[in-house]
Structure formats: structure tokens, C-alpha cells
């Protein structure tokens, strides 16, 4: 959904049942960041709407840049 005050807001369609929403989030972030899914770890928020992810191999500048590129592509394509 975008960056709001330094926090990335993401919406996934999967329901929070049997870890489906967490899996969908991890899939989305791996695809968006261009990293293997096993480079992502859910550090905090397994059962919460607020999540903290660790991304191996990318610093915060690279993460923000890749997310910004993905948001621009989304805006250019008319997706919401």
C-alpha cells in the first residue's frame, strides 16, 4: 500500500489462518526485493498485524530503494 512515516504498509489477500497471511507477506517481500524467500525472517509479529522482518544480504538503503522502485512500477501500471 505504500510507505507511511517510515513504515511499509502492505496488504495481502490471504487470511490470517494457518500462517497463510505470513506466508503471503514473505512471498510478496521476496518477489518485491528480488531475494530468495529463505533470506527473509519474520522476527516479530507472527500473530499480529505489525511485523518485523529481517532481510539477509541487503542494507536498509537497498531495501528502501527496491521498495520505492516497486511502488513506482505499481503506480505506473495503475495497480492498487
mmCIF file of the N, C-alpha and C atoms, coordinates in Angstrom:
data_MODEL
# 
_entry.id   MODEL 
# 
loop_
_atom_site.group_PDB 
_atom_site.id 
_atom_site.type_symbol 
_atom_site.label_atom_id 
_atom_site.label_alt_id 
_atom_site.label_comp_id 
_atom_site.label_asym_id 
_atom_site.label_entity_id 
_atom_site.label_seq_id 
_atom_site.pdbx_PDB_ins_code 
_atom_site.Cartn_x 
_atom_site.Cartn_y 
_atom_site.Cartn_z 
_atom_site.occupancy 
_atom_site.B_iso_or_equiv 
_atom_site.pdbx_formal_charge 
_atom_site.auth_seq_id 
_atom_site.auth_comp_id 
_atom_site.auth_asym_id 
_atom_site.auth_atom_id 
_atom_site.pdbx_PDB_model_num 
ATOM 1   N N  . UNK A 1 1  ? 0.817  -1.186  0.000   1.00 0.00 ? 1  UNK A N  1 
ATOM 2   C CA . UNK A 1 1  ? 0.000  0.000   0.000   1.00 0.00 ? 1  UNK A CA 1 
ATOM 3   C C  . UNK A 1 1  ? 0.859  1.247   0.000   1.00 0.00 ? 1  UNK A C  1 
ATOM 4   N N  . UNK A 1 2  ? 2.092  1.133   0.531   1.00 0.00 ? 2  UNK A N  1 
ATOM 5   C CA . UNK A 1 2  ? 2.996  2.270   0.475   1.00 0.00 ? 2  UNK A CA 1 
ATOM 6   C C  . UNK A 1 2  ? 3.712  2.529   1.780   1.00 0.00 ? 2  UNK A C  1 
ATOM 7   N N  . UNK A 1 3  ? 4.562  3.543   1.741   1.00 0.00 ? 3  UNK A N  1 
ATOM 8   C CA . UNK A 1 3  ? 5.355  3.950   2.894   1.00 0.00 ? 3  UNK A CA 1 
ATOM 9   C C  . UNK A 1 3  ? 4.616  5.078   3.601   1.00 0.00 ? 3  UNK A C  1 
ATOM 10  N N  . UNK A 1 4  ? 4.392  4.892   4.882   1.00 0.00 ? 4  UNK A N  1 
ATOM 11  C CA . UNK A 1 4  ? 3.727  5.922   5.678   1.00 0.00 ? 4  UNK A CA 1 
ATOM 12  C C  . UNK A 1 4  ? 4.552  6.161   6.932   1.00 0.00 ? 4  UNK A C  1 
ATOM 13  N N  . UNK A 1 5  ? 5.215  7.294   6.956   1.00 0.00 ? 5  UNK A N  1 
ATOM 14  C CA . UNK A 1 5  ? 6.007  7.647   8.119   1.00 0.00 ? 5  UNK A CA 1 
ATOM 15  C C  . UNK A 1 5  ? 7.151  6.690   8.401   1.00 0.00 ? 5  UNK A C  1 
ATOM 16  N N  . UNK A 1 6  ? 7.765  6.165   7.355   1.00 0.00 ? 6  UNK A N  1 
ATOM 17  C CA . UNK A 1 6  ? 8.889  5.249   7.536   1.00 0.00 ? 6  UNK A CA 1 
ATOM 18  C C  . UNK A 1 6  ? 8.484  3.814   7.796   1.00 0.00 ? 6  UNK A C  1 
ATOM 19  N N  . UNK A 1 7  ? 7.182  3.538   7.741   1.00 0.00 ? 7  UNK A N  1 
ATOM 20  C CA . UNK A 1 7  ? 6.671  2.181   7.942   1.00 0.00 ? 7  UNK A CA 1 
ATOM 21  C C  . UNK A 1 7  ? 6.042  1.724   6.633   1.00 0.00 ? 7  UNK A C  1 
ATOM 22  N N  . UNK A 1 8  ? 6.419  0.540   6.180   1.00 0.00 ? 8  UNK A N  1 
ATOM 23  C CA . UNK A 1 8  ? 5.843  -0.007  4.957   1.00 0.00 ? 8  UNK A CA 1 
ATOM 24  C C  . UNK A 1 8  ? 4.520  -0.675  5.294   1.00 0.00 ? 8  UNK A C  1 
ATOM 25  N N  . UNK A 1 9  ? 3.463  -0.234  4.644   1.00 0.00 ? 9  UNK A N  1 
ATOM 26  C CA . UNK A 1 9  ? 2.132  -0.812  4.816   1.00 0.00 ? 9  UNK A CA 1 
ATOM 27  C C  . UNK A 1 9  ? 1.874  -1.731  3.635   1.00 0.00 ? 9  UNK A C  1 
ATOM 28  N N  . UNK A 1 10 ? 1.549  -2.972  3.938   1.00 0.00 ? 10 UNK A N  1 
ATOM 29  C CA . UNK A 1 10 ? 1.320  -3.987  2.916   1.00 0.00 ? 10 UNK A CA 1 
ATOM 30  C C  . UNK A 1 10 ? -0.017 -4.655  3.197   1.00 0.00 ? 10 UNK A C  1 
ATOM 31  N N  . UNK A 1 11 ? -0.746 -4.940  2.151   1.00 0.00 ? 11 UNK A N  1 
ATOM 32  C CA . UNK A 1 11 ? -1.992 -5.685  2.293   1.00 0.00 ? 11 UNK A CA 1 
ATOM 33  C C  . UNK A 1 11 ? -1.871 -6.951  1.455   1.00 0.00 ? 11 UNK A C  1 
ATOM 34  N N  . UNK A 1 12 ? -2.180 -8.079  2.071   1.00 0.00 ? 12 UNK A N  1 
ATOM 35  C CA . UNK A 1 12 ? -2.195 -9.353  1.347   1.00 0.00 ? 12 UNK A CA 1 
ATOM 36  C C  . UNK A 1 12 ? -3.624 -9.897  1.382   1.00 0.00 ? 12 UNK A C  1 
ATOM 37  N N  . UNK A 1 13 ? -3.958 -10.690 0.387   1.00 0.00 ? 13 UNK A N  1 
ATOM 38  C CA . UNK A 1 13 ? -5.310 -11.243 0.298   1.00 0.00 ? 13 UNK A CA 1 
ATOM 39  C C  . UNK A 1 13 ? -5.512 -12.454 1.201   1.00 0.00 ? 13 UNK A C  1 
ATOM 40  N N  . UNK A 1 14 ? -4.435 -13.131 1.540   1.00 0.00 ? 14 UNK A N  1 
ATOM 41  C CA . UNK A 1 14 ? -4.546 -14.344 2.350   1.00 0.00 ? 14 UNK A CA 1 
ATOM 42  C C  . UNK A 1 14 ? -5.073 -14.022 3.747   1.00 0.00 ? 14 UNK A C  1 
ATOM 43  N N  . UNK A 1 15 ? -5.904 -14.887 4.253   1.00 0.00 ? 15 UNK A N  1 
ATOM 44  C CA . UNK A 1 15 ? -6.464 -14.718 5.584   1.00 0.00 ? 15 UNK A CA 1 
ATOM 45  C C  . UNK A 1 15 ? -5.446 -15.176 6.631   1.00 0.00 ? 15 UNK A C  1 
ATOM 46  N N  . UNK A 1 16 ? -5.507 -14.592 7.816   1.00 0.00 ? 16 UNK A N  1 
ATOM 47  C CA . UNK A 1 16 ? -4.547 -14.954 8.866   1.00 0.00 ? 16 UNK A CA 1 
ATOM 48  C C  . UNK A 1 16 ? -4.902 -16.276 9.556   1.00 0.00 ? 16 UNK A C  1 
ATOM 49  N N  . UNK A 1 17 ? -5.014 -17.323 8.757   1.00 0.00 ? 17 UNK A N  1 
ATOM 50  C CA . UNK A 1 17 ? -5.348 -18.648 9.262   1.00 0.00 ? 17 UNK A CA 1 
ATOM 51  C C  . UNK A 1 17 ? -4.246 -19.605 8.844   1.00 0.00 ? 17 UNK A C  1 
ATOM 52  N N  . UNK A 1 18 ? -3.775 -20.405 9.773   1.00 0.00 ? 18 UNK A N  1 
ATOM 53  C CA . UNK A 1 18 ? -2.723 -21.396 9.495   1.00 0.00 ? 18 UNK A CA 1 
ATOM 54  C C  . UNK A 1 18 ? -1.491 -20.756 8.862   1.00 0.00 ? 18 UNK A C  1 
ATOM 55  N N  . UNK A 1 19 ? -1.162 -19.537 9.298   1.00 0.00 ? 19 UNK A N  1 
ATOM 56  C CA . UNK A 1 19 ? 0.046  -18.834 8.860   1.00 0.00 ? 19 UNK A CA 1 
ATOM 57  C C  . UNK A 1 19 ? 0.011  -18.417 7.384   1.00 0.00 ? 19 UNK A C  1 
ATOM 58  N N  . UNK A 1 20 ? -1.157 -18.462 6.764   1.00 0.00 ? 20 UNK A N  1 
ATOM 59  C CA . UNK A 1 20 ? -1.266 -18.131 5.334   1.00 0.00 ? 20 UNK A CA 1 
ATOM 60  C C  . UNK A 1 20 ? -0.904 -16.673 5.053   1.00 0.00 ? 20 UNK A C  1 
ATOM 61  N N  . UNK A 1 21 ? -1.345 -15.743 5.908   1.00 0.00 ? 21 UNK A N  1 
ATOM 62  C CA . UNK A 1 21 ? -1.038 -14.329 5.678   1.00 0.00 ? 21 UNK A CA 1 
ATOM 63  C C  . UNK A 1 21 ? 0.454  -14.060 5.817   1.00 0.00 ? 21 UNK A C  1 
ATOM 64  N N  . UNK A 1 22 ? 1.101  -14.682 6.799   1.00 0.00 ? 22 UNK A N  1 
ATOM 65  C CA . UNK A 1 22 ? 2.550  -14.512 6.949   1.00 0.00 ? 22 UNK A CA 1 
ATOM 66  C C  . UNK A 1 22 ? 3.288  -15.066 5.737   1.00 0.00 ? 22 UNK A C  1 
ATOM 67  N N  . UNK A 1 23 ? 2.859  -16.214 5.244   1.00 0.00 ? 23 UNK A N  1 
ATOM 68  C CA . UNK A 1 23 ? 3.480  -16.798 4.056   1.00 0.00 ? 23 UNK A CA 1 
ATOM 69  C C  . UNK A 1 23 ? 3.288  -15.889 2.841   1.00 0.00 ? 23 UNK A C  1 
ATOM 70  N N  . UNK A 1 24 ? 2.092  -15.317 2.701   1.00 0.00 ? 24 UNK A N  1 
ATOM 71  C CA . UNK A 1 24 ? 1.831  -14.419 1.575   1.00 0.00 ? 24 UNK A CA 1 
ATOM 72  C C  . UNK A 1 24 ? 2.711  -13.174 1.669   1.00 0.00 ? 24 UNK A C  1 
ATOM 73  N N  . UNK A 1 25 ? 2.875  -12.655 2.879   1.00 0.00 ? 25 UNK A N  1 
ATOM 74  C CA . UNK A 1 25 ? 3.745  -11.497 3.078   1.00 0.00 ? 25 UNK A CA 1 
ATOM 75  C C  . UNK A 1 25 ? 5.183  -11.821 2.694   1.00 0.00 ? 25 UNK A C  1 
ATOM 76  N N  . UNK A 1 26 ? 5.667  -12.964 3.137   1.00 0.00 ? 26 UNK A N  1 
ATOM 77  C CA . UNK A 1 26 ? 7.048  -13.355 2.836   1.00 0.00 ? 26 UNK A CA 1 
ATOM 78  C C  . UNK A 1 26 ? 7.234  -13.548 1.326   1.00 0.00 ? 26 UNK A C  1 
ATOM 79  N N  . UNK A 1 27 ? 6.251  -14.157 0.660   1.00 0.00 ? 27 UNK A N  1 
ATOM 80  C CA . UNK A 1 27 ? 6.321  -14.324 -0.794  1.00 0.00 ? 27 UNK A CA 1 
ATOM 81  C C  . UNK A 1 27 ? 6.373  -12.969 -1.492  1.00 0.00 ? 27 UNK A C  1 
ATOM 82  N N  . UNK A 1 28 ? 5.491  -12.065 -1.075  1.00 0.00 ? 28 UNK A N  1 
ATOM 83  C CA . UNK A 1 28 ? 5.438  -10.732 -1.675  1.00 0.00 ? 28 UNK A CA 1 
ATOM 84  C C  . UNK A 1 28 ? 6.751  -9.979  -1.472  1.00 0.00 ? 28 UNK A C  1 
ATOM 85  N N  . UNK A 1 29 ? 7.280  -10.007 -0.260  1.00 0.00 ? 29 UNK A N  1 
ATOM 86  C CA . UNK A 1 29 ? 8.514  -9.279  0.017   1.00 0.00 ? 29 UNK A CA 1 
ATOM 87  C C  . UNK A 1 29 ? 9.703  -9.881  -0.730  1.00 0.00 ? 29 UNK A C  1 
ATOM 88  N N  . UNK A 1 30 ? 9.778  -11.201 -0.815  1.00 0.00 ? 30 UNK A N  1 
ATOM 89  C CA . UNK A 1 30 ? 10.869 -11.840 -1.558  1.00 0.00 ? 30 UNK A CA 1 
ATOM 90  C C  . UNK A 1 30 ? 10.818 -11.427 -3.025  1.00 0.00 ? 30 UNK A C  1 
ATOM 91  N N  . UNK A 1 31 ? 9.611  -11.455 -3.606  1.00 0.00 ? 31 UNK A N  1 
ATOM 92  C CA . UNK A 1 31 ? 9.462  -11.061 -5.005  1.00 0.00 ? 31 UNK A CA 1 
ATOM 93  C C  . UNK A 1 31 ? 9.790  -9.581  -5.200  1.00 0.00 ? 31 UNK A C  1 
ATOM 94  N N  . UNK A 1 32 ? 9.273  -8.735  -4.332  1.00 0.00 ? 32 UNK A N  1 
ATOM 95  C CA . UNK A 1 32 ? 9.485  -7.291  -4.446  1.00 0.00 ? 32 UNK A CA 1 
ATOM 96  C C  . UNK A 1 32 ? 10.956 -6.922  -4.309  1.00 0.00 ? 32 UNK A C  1 
ATOM 97  N N  . UNK A 1 33 ? 11.636 -7.573  -3.366  1.00 0.00 ? 33 UNK A N  1 
ATOM 98  C CA . UNK A 1 33 ? 13.031 -7.246  -3.100  1.00 0.00 ? 33 UNK A CA 1 
ATOM 99  C C  . UNK A 1 33 ? 14.003 -8.001  -3.999  1.00 0.00 ? 33 UNK A C  1 
ATOM 100 N N  . UNK A 1 34 ? 13.514 -9.012  -4.712  1.00 0.00 ? 34 UNK A N  1 
ATOM 101 C CA . UNK A 1 34 ? 14.379 -9.784  -5.592  1.00 0.00 ? 34 UNK A CA 1 
ATOM 102 C C  . UNK A 1 34 ? 15.372 -10.638 -4.826  1.00 0.00 ? 34 UNK A C  1 
ATOM 103 N N  . UNK A 1 35 ? 14.920 -11.196 -3.711  1.00 0.00 ? 35 UNK A N  1 
ATOM 104 C CA . UNK A 1 35 ? 15.775 -12.062 -2.900  1.00 0.00 ? 35 UNK A CA 1 
ATOM 105 C C  . UNK A 1 35 ? 15.089 -13.404 -2.718  1.00 0.00 ? 35 UNK A C  1 
ATOM 106 N N  . UNK A 1 36 ? 15.861 -14.452 -2.448  1.00 0.00 ? 36 UNK A N  1 
ATOM 107 C CA . UNK A 1 36 ? 15.242 -15.738 -2.140  1.00 0.00 ? 36 UNK A CA 1 
ATOM 108 C C  . UNK A 1 36 ? 14.429 -15.640 -0.846  1.00 0.00 ? 36 UNK A C  1 
ATOM 109 N N  . UNK A 1 37 ? 13.349 -16.368 -0.800  1.00 0.00 ? 37 UNK A N  1 
ATOM 110 C CA . UNK A 1 37 ? 12.484 -16.336 0.371   1.00 0.00 ? 37 UNK A CA 1 
ATOM 111 C C  . UNK A 1 37 ? 13.237 -16.735 1.644   1.00 0.00 ? 37 UNK A C  1 
ATOM 112 N N  . UNK A 1 38 ? 14.220 -17.617 1.505   1.00 0.00 ? 38 UNK A N  1 
ATOM 113 C CA . UNK A 1 38 ? 14.958 -18.048 2.706   1.00 0.00 ? 38 UNK A CA 1 
ATOM 114 C C  . UNK A 1 38 ? 15.918 -16.975 3.223   1.00 0.00 ? 38 UNK A C  1 
ATOM 115 N N  . UNK A 1 39 ? 16.022 -15.826 2.517   1.00 0.00 ? 39 UNK A N  1 
ATOM 116 C CA . UNK A 1 39 ? 16.786 -14.686 3.031   1.00 0.00 ? 39 UNK A CA 1 
ATOM 117 C C  . UNK A 1 39 ? 15.933 -13.791 3.923   1.00 0.00 ? 39 UNK A C  1 
ATOM 118 N N  . UNK A 1 40 ? 14.657 -14.101 4.053   1.00 0.00 ? 40 UNK A N  1 
ATOM 119 C CA . UNK A 1 40 ? 13.743 -13.332 4.889   1.00 0.00 ? 40 UNK A CA 1 
ATOM 120 C C  . UNK A 1 40 ? 13.421 -14.114 6.154   1.00 0.00 ? 40 UNK A C  1 
ATOM 121 N N  . UNK A 1 41 ? 13.335 -13.386 7.264   1.00 0.00 ? 41 UNK A N  1 
ATOM 122 C CA . UNK A 1 41 ? 12.934 -13.998 8.532   1.00 0.00 ? 41 UNK A CA 1 
ATOM 123 C C  . UNK A 1 41 ? 11.918 -13.084 9.195   1.00 0.00 ? 41 UNK A C  1 
ATOM 124 N N  . UNK A 1 42 ? 10.856 -13.686 9.698   1.00 0.00 ? 42 UNK A N  1 
ATOM 125 C CA . UNK A 1 42 ? 9.867  -12.944 10.466  1.00 0.00 ? 42 UNK A CA 1 
ATOM 126 C C  . UNK A 1 42 ? 10.359 -12.922 11.910  1.00 0.00 ? 42 UNK A C  1 
ATOM 127 N N  . UNK A 1 43 ? 10.814 -11.763 12.353  1.00 0.00 ? 43 UNK A N  1 
ATOM 128 C CA . UNK A 1 43 ? 11.432 -11.606 13.666  1.00 0.00 ? 43 UNK A CA 1 
ATOM 129 C C  . UNK A 1 43 ? 10.380 -11.419 14.759  1.00 0.00 ? 43 UNK A C  1 
ATOM 130 N N  . UNK A 1 44 ? 9.393  -10.594 14.454  1.00 0.00 ? 44 UNK A N  1 
ATOM 131 C CA . UNK A 1 44 ? 8.384  -10.281 15.461  1.00 0.00 ? 44 UNK A CA 1 
ATOM 132 C C  . UNK A 1 44 ? 7.034  -10.085 14.768  1.00 0.00 ? 44 UNK A C  1 
ATOM 133 N N  . UNK A 1 45 ? 5.966  -10.503 15.435  1.00 0.00 ? 45 UNK A N  1 
ATOM 134 C CA . UNK A 1 45 ? 4.632  -10.245 14.945  1.00 0.00 ? 45 UNK A CA 1 
ATOM 135 C C  . UNK A 1 45 ? 3.962  -11.420 14.261  1.00 0.00 ? 45 UNK A C  1 
ATOM 136 N N  . UNK A 1 46 ? 4.347  -12.627 14.611  1.00 0.00 ? 46 UNK A N  1 
ATOM 137 C CA . UNK A 1 46 ? 3.770  -13.802 13.968  1.00 0.00 ? 46 UNK A CA 1 
ATOM 138 C C  . UNK A 1 46 ? 2.243  -13.809 14.017  1.00 0.00 ? 46 UNK A C  1 
ATOM 139 N N  . UNK A 1 47 ? 1.667  -13.367 15.118  1.00 0.00 ? 47 UNK A N  1 
ATOM 140 C CA . UNK A 1 47 ? 0.204  -13.382 15.284  1.00 0.00 ? 47 UNK A CA 1 
ATOM 141 C C  . UNK A 1 47 ? -0.364 -11.964 15.350  1.00 0.00 ? 47 UNK A C  1 
ATOM 142 N N  . UNK A 1 48 ? 0.384  -10.995 14.863  1.00 0.00 ? 48 UNK A N  1 
ATOM 143 C CA . UNK A 1 48 ? -0.015 -9.594  14.946  1.00 0.00 ? 48 UNK A CA 1 
ATOM 144 C C  . UNK A 1 48 ? -0.102 -8.988  13.547  1.00 0.00 ? 48 UNK A C  1 
ATOM 145 N N  . UNK A 1 49 ? -0.801 -7.877  13.450  1.00 0.00 ? 49 UNK A N  1 
ATOM 146 C CA . UNK A 1 49 ? -0.827 -7.148  12.174  1.00 0.00 ? 49 UNK A CA 1 
ATOM 147 C C  . UNK A 1 49 ? 0.496  -6.440  11.927  1.00 0.00 ? 49 UNK A C  1 
ATOM 148 N N  . UNK A 1 50 ? 1.214  -6.116  12.983  1.00 0.00 ? 50 UNK A N  1 
ATOM 149 C CA . UNK A 1 50 ? 2.510  -5.435  12.879  1.00 0.00 ? 50 UNK A CA 1 
ATOM 150 C C  . UNK A 1 50 ? 3.610  -6.480  12.834  1.00 0.00 ? 50 UNK A C  1 
ATOM 151 N N  . UNK A 1 51 ? 4.444  -6.416  11.814  1.00 0.00 ? 51 UNK A N  1 
ATOM 152 C CA . UNK A 1 51 ? 5.506  -7.401  11.595  1.00 0.00 ? 51 UNK A CA 1 
ATOM 153 C C  . UNK A 1 51 ? 6.866  -6.708  11.559  1.00 0.00 ? 51 UNK A C  1 
ATOM 154 N N  . UNK A 1 52 ? 7.872  -7.447  11.937  1.00 0.00 ? 52 UNK A N  1 
ATOM 155 C CA . UNK A 1 52 ? 9.251  -7.007  11.780  1.00 0.00 ? 52 UNK A CA 1 
ATOM 156 C C  . UNK A 1 52 ? 9.986  -8.105  11.032  1.00 0.00 ? 52 UNK A C  1 
ATOM 157 N N  . UNK A 1 53 ? 10.538 -7.752  9.863   1.00 0.00 ? 53 UNK A N  1 
ATOM 158 C CA . UNK A 1 53 ? 11.263 -8.711  9.036   1.00 0.00 ? 53 UNK A CA 1 
ATOM 159 C C  . UNK A 1 53 ? 12.749 -8.419  9.054   1.00 0.00 ? 53 UNK A C  1 
ATOM 160 N N  . UNK A 1 54 ? 13.524 -9.474  8.970   1.00 0.00 ? 54 UNK A N  1 
ATOM 161 C CA . UNK A 1 54 ? 14.962 -9.365  8.753   1.00 0.00 ? 54 UNK A CA 1 
ATOM 162 C C  . UNK A 1 54 ? 15.223 -9.815  7.320   1.00 0.00 ? 54 UNK A C  1 
ATOM 163 N N  . UNK A 1 55 ? 16.056 -9.051  6.617   1.00 0.00 ? 55 UNK A N  1 
ATOM 164 C CA . UNK A 1 55 ? 16.377 -9.357  5.224   1.00 0.00 ? 55 UNK A CA 1 
ATOM 165 C C  . UNK A 1 55 ? 17.884 -9.517  5.107   1.00 0.00 ? 55 UNK A C  1 
ATOM 166 N N  . UNK A 1 56 ? 18.313 -10.735 4.884   1.00 0.00 ? 56 UNK A N  1 
ATOM 167 C CA . UNK A 1 56 ? 19.745 -11.025 4.793   1.00 0.00 ? 56 UNK A CA 1 
ATOM 168 C C  . UNK A 1 56 ? 20.279 -10.566 3.436   1.00 0.00 ? 56 UNK A C  1 
ATOM 169 N N  . UNK A 1 57 ? 21.415 -9.883  3.466   1.00 0.00 ? 57 UNK A N  1 
ATOM 170 C CA . UNK A 1 57 ? 22.104 -9.522  2.239   1.00 0.00 ? 57 UNK A CA 1 
ATOM 171 C C  . UNK A 1 57 ? 21.791 -8.136  1.698   1.00 0.00 ? 57 UNK A C  1 
ATOM 172 N N  . UNK A 1 58 ? 20.842 -7.434  2.320   1.00 0.00 ? 58 UNK A N  1 
ATOM 173 C CA . UNK A 1 58 ? 20.516 -6.078  1.866   1.00 0.00 ? 58 UNK A CA 1 
ATOM 174 C C  . UNK A 1 58 ? 20.563 -5.133  3.054   1.00 0.00 ? 58 UNK A C  1 
ATOM 175 N N  . UNK A 1 59 ? 21.151 -3.955  2.844   1.00 0.00 ? 59 UNK A N  1 
ATOM 176 C CA . UNK A 1 59 ? 21.084 -2.951  3.904   1.00 0.00 ? 59 UNK A CA 1 
ATOM 177 C C  . UNK A 1 59 ? 19.804 -2.146  3.744   1.00 0.00 ? 59 UNK A C  1 
ATOM 178 N N  . UNK A 1 60 ? 19.516 -1.288  4.697   1.00 0.00 ? 60 UNK A N  1 
ATOM 179 C CA . UNK A 1 60 ? 18.247 -0.555  4.690   1.00 0.00 ? 60 UNK A CA 1 
ATOM 180 C C  . UNK A 1 60 ? 18.109 0.340   3.459   1.00 0.00 ? 60 UNK A C  1 
ATOM 181 N N  . UNK A 1 61 ? 19.196 0.882   2.975   1.00 0.00 ? 61 UNK A N  1 
ATOM 182 C CA . UNK A 1 61 ? 19.149 1.740   1.775   1.00 0.00 ? 61 UNK A CA 1 
ATOM 183 C C  . UNK A 1 61 ? 18.712 0.925   0.555   1.00 0.00 ? 61 UNK A C  1 
ATOM 184 N N  . UNK A 1 62 ? 19.266 -0.260  0.410   1.00 0.00 ? 62 UNK A N  1 
ATOM 185 C CA . UNK A 1 62 ? 18.894 -1.118  -0.722  1.00 0.00 ? 62 UNK A CA 1 
ATOM 186 C C  . UNK A 1 62 ? 17.436 -1.555  -0.620  1.00 0.00 ? 62 UNK A C  1 
ATOM 187 N N  . UNK A 1 63 ? 16.998 -1.889  0.588   1.00 0.00 ? 63 UNK A N  1 
ATOM 188 C CA . UNK A 1 63 ? 15.604 -2.300  0.791   1.00 0.00 ? 63 UNK A CA 1 
ATOM 189 C C  . UNK A 1 63 ? 14.669 -1.163  0.412   1.00 0.00 ? 63 UNK A C  1 
ATOM 190 N N  . UNK A 1 64 ? 14.942 0.024   0.921   1.00 0.00 ? 64 UNK A N  1 
ATOM 191 C CA . UNK A 1 64 ? 14.079 1.179   0.614   1.00 0.00 ? 64 UNK A CA 1 
ATOM 192 C C  . UNK A 1 64 ? 14.072 1.486   -0.882  1.00 0.00 ? 64 UNK A C  1 
ATOM 193 N N  . UNK A 1 65 ? 15.235 1.372   -1.526  1.00 0.00 ? 65 UNK A N  1 
ATOM 194 C CA . UNK A 1 65 ? 15.312 1.625   -2.961  1.00 0.00 ? 65 UNK A CA 1 
ATOM 195 C C  . UNK A 1 65 ? 14.498 0.631   -3.768  1.00 0.00 ? 65 UNK A C  1 
ATOM 196 N N  . UNK A 1 66 ? 14.586 -0.639  -3.417  1.00 0.00 ? 66 UNK A N  1 
ATOM 197 C CA . UNK A 1 66 ? 13.835 -1.662  -4.149  1.00 0.00 ? 66 UNK A CA 1 
ATOM 198 C C  . UNK A 1 66 ? 12.335 -1.526  -3.914  1.00 0.00 ? 66 UNK A C  1 
ATOM 199 N N  . UNK A 1 67 ? 11.959 -1.178  -2.695  1.00 0.00 ? 67 UNK A N  1 
ATOM 200 C CA . UNK A 1 67 ? 10.540 -0.966  -2.413  1.00 0.00 ? 67 UNK A CA 1 
ATOM 201 C C  . UNK A 1 67 ? 10.035 0.260   -3.166  1.00 0.00 ? 67 UNK A C  1 
ATOM 202 N N  . UNK A 1 68 ? 10.832 1.322   -3.195  1.00 0.00 ? 68 UNK A N  1 
ATOM 203 C CA . UNK A 1 68 ? 10.437 2.523   -3.927  1.00 0.00 ? 68 UNK A CA 1 
ATOM 204 C C  . UNK A 1 68 ? 10.245 2.219   -5.410  1.00 0.00 ? 68 UNK A C  1 
ATOM 205 N N  . UNK A 1 69 ? 11.150 1.427   -5.991  1.00 0.00 ? 69 UNK A N  1 
ATOM 206 C CA . UNK A 1 69 ? 11.015 1.043   -7.401  1.00 0.00 ? 69 UNK A CA 1 
ATOM 207 C C  . UNK A 1 69 ? 9.732  0.248   -7.627  1.00 0.00 ? 69 UNK A C  1 
ATOM 208 N N  . UNK A 1 70 ? 9.437  -0.674  -6.715  1.00 0.00 ? 70 UNK A N  1 
ATOM 209 C CA . UNK A 1 70 ? 8.228  -1.485  -6.850  1.00 0.00 ? 70 UNK A CA 1 
ATOM 210 C C  . UNK A 1 70 ? 6.976  -0.619  -6.750  1.00 0.00 ? 70 UNK A C  1 
ATOM 211 N N  . UNK A 1 71 ? 6.990  0.354   -5.855  1.00 0.00 ? 71 UNK A N  1 
ATOM 212 C CA . UNK A 1 71 ? 5.838  1.246   -5.716  1.00 0.00 ? 71 UNK A CA 1 
ATOM 213 C C  . UNK A 1 71 ? 5.660  2.109   -6.958  1.00 0.00 ? 71 UNK A C  1 
ATOM 214 N N  . UNK A 1 72 ? 6.768  2.570   -7.539  1.00 0.00 ? 72 UNK A N  1 
ATOM 215 C CA . UNK A 1 72 ? 6.685  3.350   -8.779  1.00 0.00 ? 72 UNK A CA 1 
ATOM 216 C C  . UNK A 1 72 ? 6.107  2.518   -9.916  1.00 0.00 ? 72 UNK A C  1 
ATOM 217 N N  . UNK A 1 73 ? 6.558  1.284   -10.030 1.00 0.00 ? 73 UNK A N  1 
ATOM 218 C CA . UNK A 1 73 ? 6.045  0.389   -11.070 1.00 0.00 ? 73 UNK A CA 1 
ATOM 219 C C  . UNK A 1 73 ? 4.555  0.173   -10.880 1.00 0.00 ? 73 UNK A C  1 
ATOM 220 N N  . UNK A 1 74 ? 4.160  -0.029  -9.622  1.00 0.00 ? 74 UNK A N  1 
ATOM 221 C CA . UNK A 1 74 ? 2.743  -0.250  -9.312  1.00 0.00 ? 74 UNK A CA 1 
ATOM 222 C C  . UNK A 1 74 ? 1.929  0.974   -9.710  1.00 0.00 ? 74 UNK A C  1 
ATOM 223 N N  . UNK A 1 75 ? 2.418  2.156   -9.349  1.00 0.00 ? 75 UNK A N  1 
ATOM 224 C CA . UNK A 1 75 ? 1.705  3.396   -9.686  1.00 0.00 ? 75 UNK A CA 1 
ATOM 225 C C  . UNK A 1 75 ? 1.633  3.612   -11.189 1.00 0.00 ? 75 UNK A C  1 
ATOM 226 N N  . UNK A 1 76 ? 2.724  3.293   -11.899 1.00 0.00 ? 76 UNK A N  1 
ATOM 227 C CA . UNK A 1 76 ? 2.766  3.455   -13.353 1.00 0.00 ? 76 UNK A CA 1 
ATOM 228 C C  . UNK A 1 76 ? 1.810  2.502   -14.059 1.00 0.00 ? 76 UNK A C  1 
ATOM 229 N N  . UNK A 1 77 ? 1.595  1.328   -13.463 1.00 0.00 ? 77 UNK A N  1 
ATOM 230 C CA . UNK A 1 77 ? 0.728  0.333   -14.109 1.00 0.00 ? 77 UNK A CA 1 
ATOM 231 C C  . UNK A 1 77 ? -0.737 0.511   -13.728 1.00 0.00 ? 77 UNK A C  1 
ATOM 232 N N  . UNK A 1 78 ? -1.005 1.394   -12.760 1.00 0.00 ? 78 UNK A N  1 
ATOM 233 C CA . UNK A 1 78 ? -2.385 1.626   -12.356 1.00 0.00 ? 78 UNK A CA 1 
ATOM 234 C C  . UNK A 1 78 ? -2.902 0.640   -11.337 1.00 0.00 ? 78 UNK A C  1 
ATOM 235 N N  . UNK A 1 79 ? -2.025 -0.237  -10.803 1.00 0.00 ? 79 UNK A N  1 
ATOM 236 C CA . UNK A 1 79 ? -2.437 -1.195  -9.773  1.00 0.00 ? 79 UNK A CA 1 
ATOM 237 C C  . UNK A 1 79 ? -2.674 -0.471  -8.471  1.00 0.00 ? 79 UNK A C  1 
ATOM 238 N N  . UNK A 1 80 ? -3.458 -1.104  -7.604  1.00 0.00 ? 80 UNK A N  1 
ATOM 239 C CA . UNK A 1 80 ? -3.664 -0.525  -6.276  1.00 0.00 ? 80 UNK A CA 1 
ATOM 240 C C  . UNK A 1 80 ? -3.457 -1.545  -5.208  1.00 0.00 ? 80 UNK A C  1 
# 
